[in-house]
Amino acid sequence: MTDLSREEIQSILDLADKLKAESKSSGNSPLLSKKVVGLLFEKPSTRTRAGFETAVYQLGGQAMYLRSDELQLSRGEPLKDTARVLGSYLSGMVIRTYAHETLIEFAKHAPVPIINALSDLEHPTQIIADMMTIREAKGKLSDLRFVFVGDGNNVCNSWLLGGAIMGMEVVVTCPKACQPEKSIVAKANQLAKESGGKIELIQDVTKAVEEADVLYTDVWVSMGQEKGAKGKQKKFKAYQVNSKLVTKAKSDCSIMHCLPAKRGQEITDEVIESQQSIAWQQAENKMHGARAVLAAFLS
């Protein structure tokens, strides 16, 4: 998230709104005409993969899906060699990986833009879609109390940083052992001071959600971190987003989930299917947000 300024995020969000409106009326602008975008995915995906593939196609380009186990990477080719070669063929790359260092290495050696479609450290394109959705629901981002209920994971990290950049009040509530990295929190606090935002970490979930404009949750156990899942689930038992917890927030509070959801764990079926849920609008906006990011960096 910190690769973008407040003005740049604002510009991408405005572009996302414009492209979404165009797609529902006059059609899509061929901003990626004759461009080929590589999608290198090490992790399974539904929304991110389908969203980016559709986005490239709708903007007039061609998406090339690349599985790491089908490349020479699986036989030991150095990452930098793959990056140099693919960078000479493609107009840009969207990478969904485990280690954040993979993205850093690709960006260092590939002569084209590299877009982070998820790493273990961050998930910035998710936050673009989320912010777009919140603006549609609330009409603004600043002066909102955004409460993240769940693990201090990659989505949480990017929300701390992105929310701080945009001058939002971002609250993270989770067990002490599952809080986000201290370096991320420190950076977010620094950014919040510059923007007029606010960062809080609160263990008491009931206190945390008071006066919340947005309640956001994610799975308690992220992909690749299944070891010790049962112990983690016990720690999070009190952090379920259910109808009782929702009543502690503002009456017009919006409910978000980046999906896939483990219904009955981090969120109940009743809540995610409720009138306050904007999770499906949020999921659709993964594609519109992807189009804006691609257009911003590749067109």
CORBELGI-V629652 format. One record per residue. NEAR is the number of other C-alpha atoms within 10 Angstrom. Layout:
# CORBELGI-V629652
near->NEAR
near->NEAR
This chain:
# CORBELGI-V629652
near->21
near->13
near->7
near->12
near->13
near->16
near->11
near->12
near->19
near->16
near->14
near->23
near->22
near->14
near->19
near->25
near->19
near->13
near->21
near->19
near->14
near->13
near->13
near->9
near->9
near->8
near->13
near->17
near->14
near->15
near->18
near->22
near->15
near->12
near->19
near->19
near->27
near->23
near->21
near->19
near->21
near->17
near->15
near->11
near->14
near->9
near->17
near->21
near->22
near->12
near->20
near->24
near->22
near->18
near->26
near->26
near->19
near->19
near->23
near->17
near->20
near->20
near->20
near->16
near->14
near->15
near->15
near->14
near->11
near->9
near->13
near->13
near->14
near->11
near->9
near->8
near->11
near->11
near->15
near->16
near->15
near->17
near->22
near->17
near->13
near->19
near->22
near->13
near->13
near->19
near->21
near->23
near->27
near->26
near->23
near->25
near->21
near->17
near->13
near->15
near->13
near->17
near->22
near->12
near->13
near->23
near->19
near->14
near->16
near->21
near->18
near->21
near->18
near->22
near->20
near->20
near->24
near->26
near->21
near->19
near->20
near->21
near->21
near->24
near->23
near->26
near->24
near->26
near->24
near->25
near->24
near->26
near->26
near->21
near->14
near->15
near->15
near->14
near->10
near->14
near->19
near->16
near->14
near->19
near->25
near->27
near->28
near->28
near->29
near->25
near->27
near->22
near->22
near->19
near->24
near->28
near->26
near->23
near->29
near->33
near->26
near->26
near->30
near->27
near->26
near->23
near->22
near->24
near->23
near->26
near->23
near->27
near->24
near->24
near->22
near->13
near->10
near->16
near->20
near->20
near->14
near->9
near->10
near->16
near->18
near->14
near->14
near->27
near->20
near->17
near->23
near->24
near->14
near->13
near->17
near->15
near->23
near->21
near->23
near->16
near->18
near->18
near->16
near->13
near->22
near->17
near->12
near->23
near->27
near->16
near->17
near->24
near->21
near->25
near->24
near->22
near->23
near->25
near->21
near->26
near->19
near->14
near->10
near->9
near->10
near->11
near->9
near->9
near->12
near->10
near->9
near->17
near->16
near->10
near->15
near->18
near->12
near->15
near->25
near->20
near->25
near->17
near->15
near->11
near->17
near->21
near->14
near->17
near->22
near->16
near->12
near->15
near->22
near->23
near->23
near->25
near->22
near->20
near->15
near->12
near->17
near->14
near->14
near->12
near->18
near->23
near->23
near->17
near->15
near->14
near->19
near->21
near->13
near->14
near->11
near->17
near->20
near->21
near->21
near->16
near->17
near->25
near->22
near->14
near->24
near->27
near->26
near->28
near->31
near->28
near->27
near->27
near->22
near->24
near->21
near->15
near->14
near->17
near->14
